[in-house]
Amino acid sequence: IIGTTNICAFPLRQNSRIAWGWKKQHELRHLSTPAGLLDLTLWGDNGRIIQPLPAPAVLESEGVTYALAGWFLAGARQPNSNSPTLNPVAPFVLEKPQTLSALFLPEAEDGDADGLPDWWEHYYFGSITPTPLQDPDGDGFSNLDEYQDRSNPQSSASRPGPPLIQHTPLPSPQNHPPPWPLIAP
């Protein structure tokens, strides 16, 4: 009998043997802080590379909107303490049971009152120490510019884009001469 569960029922009508084919596997738990926003489990063969699951970028719970601020594997920030978070975490060899914890912070939280949400600072820098006017990638755009455009402040290849302006032509002919008002939200 071959199966994928731990339950097996069959009648024994003669002397019989059961041979179990065990495979060593480990559990990879995906949890969250605050608890309960994420609780998923993967199983992987011992010594094999496993691809962790991605976390939602934004979650809502009990009327609060949370944003992903970072991943922690066995308590260590991934991929390291000051690089932007990878979502999902990079694949790794599963040699023992592991726990990945996704840190979610309230989307509107700005503990240091600098105009940059804490989740964004943690996601890109691993802490809330960056300031709005810094330009860590030297691309000419401040952290505040990069946050407002949702570009990566640690990569000069990721730059805020120009605004998208939609144009609706005025009816022709106009009954009064230019200049005509132009409004771009």
N, C-alpha and C positions, 0 to 999 in steps of 0.2 A: 504494500500500500504506500502510495506517495501522496503527500499533501503539504499544505502550508499552515495548518493549524496544529494545536497541541491536543486535539481531540480525535479519537479514532475508535469506532465501534465495529466489531465483527464477531461472528459466532466461531467458536473453536469446536471442531468435530473430530479432531485427532490430535496426537502429540504435535506441538507446534513450537516454533522459535520466532522471536521478534528481534530483528537487527535494526537498531537506530543508526541512521547516518547523520551524525552531529556535525555542524559547521560552526566554528567559533565566530561569533559576531559581537559587535559592540553597539551600544545605544548612543545616538547623538541627539540630545534634547535641545530644542529651541524654546527658550523661555523669554520673559520680558520683565523689565522694570519700568513702570509699576507692574506687579504680578497680575497675571490673568489676561493681558492684552494679546499675548502670544504663548501658545503651549502646543508644540508639535514635536513629533519624534521620528527620526530616521534610524534604520538599522543598517550597518555595513559590515562586510567581511573583515576580519582581522587583517591588518596590514595593507588594506586596499585604500585607494584614494576615494574620498567621498566629497560630493558637491553639496554644501549646505544649501538650505532653502533661503530665498530672499524674504525680507520683511516688508510689509507695506510701508510706503513712505509716510503715510498719514493714516491715523486711526481715530475713531471717535468712541468714547466710552463715558457713559453717565453725563452726557452733555459737554464733555471736555474734548477738544481736538488735540491729539498728540502727534508729534512729528518724530521720525527716527533720528536719533542723535548719535548712535554708534553701536558697534557690536563688540562683545567681550567674549573671548574663549578662555575658559578656566581662569577668569578674572583679569586677563590681559586684553587691553584694547586692540582691536584689529583694524588695519594691519600692524600698526604700532601706535605709540602715544601721541604723535603729532602729524600724521598723514591723514588725508581725507578717508572717511569710512568707505569700505567696499560693501556693496549690497547686491548679491550675497557675498559672504566671506569667501575668500579664495579657497579652492579645493585643498584638502590636506589628507595625510595618511591617518587612518583611524586605527590606533593601536590599543586603545582603552576607552571605556565609556567617557564621553565628553559632554559638557554643557556649554552651549552658546547662549548668551543673554543679550537681547536687544534693548538698548536704553532708549526709552521714549520720554520726551519732555513736552509739557504743554506748549502748543504752538505759539501762544502769545507771551510766554514767560521771558522776561528780560531782567534777570537778577542783578546785573550790574548797571542797568538803566543807560546803556550806551547806544540804543537804537538797533542793535543786532540781537535777534532772538537767541536765547541760550542753545536751542537745538541746533541752529545753524552753526554757531561757533564750535560746539562739540563735534558736529558732523565733519567739519573741515579742519579743525585745529586740535581737537581733543580736550579743550578747556574753554573757559570764557575770557581768556586773557587778551585776544586780539582787539584792536581798537578800530572804530569805523574808518578812520582816515589812513590807516596803514595800507600798503600795496605790496604784499609779500611776494607776488610773482613778477613785479616790475612791469606790468603791462599798461600802466597809466590809469588803471581803474582802482578805486579804493575798495576796501572791504564792503562799505555801504553800497557802492555802485554794484558790486558783484552780487551781494545779497538781493538787492532790489531786482536784478535781472535773473537771479538763480543760476549764475555762472560759477565756475570753480575758482576761488581766489588763490589757489595754490598752483594753478596751471596757466601760463601765459597764452596757451593755445585756446583756452576757454575764455572768451571775452564777451562782455555785454553787447548785445546786438542793437542796431538802430531801432528807433520806435517804428511801429507799423502804423502808418497813417492811411486811412481809407478816404478816398476822394469821391464826393458826389458832385457832379457838375451842376452849376447853376443853370436854370432855364435860360434859353436864349430866344430872343434878345432880353436884356435886363432893362427895367424901366428907370434905372438911375445909374450914373457913371461910377467907375471904380474910385477909391478902393472898396473892395467888398470884404466883409469880415471872414476870417479864417479861424476856426476853432479846432484844436487837436487835443483830445483828452489824454 
